[in-house]
Amino acid sequence: MAETNIILYGQVVIGPPGSGKTTYCNGMQQLLKAINRKVTVINLDPANDVLPYECSVDISELVTLSDVMDKLKLGPNGGLVYCMEYLETNLEWLSQKLTKLKDHYVIFDCPGQVELYTHYDSVQSIFRQLYKQHDMRFCAVNLVDSHSCNDPSKFISVVMTSLATMVHGLFRILNYAVITLITRLITKFVERS
């Protein structure tokens, strides 16, 4: 009997630093577990060393930002670019771990450096290869801090950055923009009233 190919579904959580990506991943994991779904979170942020969620795969097992910065004398931005290129080169490491998670809904907690999605191809290449190798179906969840909605110029900047991320080709998939930390916006609105 022929083996049935299992389609793996998941979310790729992106957004600028401090937008709540890790908090979102933690909450989504809790929600899916509460409704008895098999869910796993994969940390692809080599700078994130404090994980509030159960992590099935952690990029820090392969490479960490602090090690790259120390050994290669790079700053944080160059270090993150190097880490993503290193993961791309060693994608078999991640691919083997994903093979064991074929019956799980997968949430990828990604780094917050916007340039990784708008100027460089490593992250784009990683997800294209995963899509091909594992027949994965992703949606991108682009988190945006509500603070960026207070001022028209900040809002336009966020919209343009989100659009650049989509147009660059990383996520030629279903995209959701989610405004986070909404209590900040509500508090400011109430204060003005």
C-alpha positions, 0 to 999 in steps of 0.5 A: 500500500502506498504511503499517504503524504501528510500535509503539515499546516502552520503559521509563520509569525513575523513582526518587528522587535517587541511586537509580541511574537513570542507572546502570540506563539505562547498564547496560540500554543495554549489555545490549541492545546486547550482544544486538544490539537497537537501543536508545536512551536519552533523557535527560529529566533537565535536572539530569543533565549527566554521562551515561555512556551514549550519549544520542540525545535530551538535554533539555539541548538544549532546557532546562537546570536551571542556566539556569532557576535563573539566569534565573528565580531558582528553586530546584532543585525549582521549576526542575525543575517549570518544566523539565518544564512547558517540555518539555510545552509544547514536546513537538513537539521531543521528538516529532520526535526520537522519530519518527527512532527508530521501530525502537529500544527506548527508555529514558527517564532521568527526573528524581528529584524525586518531586513531579514524579510525585505532585503535578504533571501535566506528566510524566504529560501528556508520556507520555500524549501520547507514547503517543497520538502514537507508539503507544508501549508503556511500562513504568515501572521505579521504582528504590528504594535498598536503604538504604530497606529497612533501617528499617521506617519508611523502607521504608513511606515508599518503598512509599507514595511508589511507590504514590502515583506509580502512583495519581496516574496517570502510570503506569497501565501495568505497574510494576516496583519495583526495589531498587538498591544492594543491596550496601549492604543485604548489607554491613549484614546481614553486619556485624550477623551 
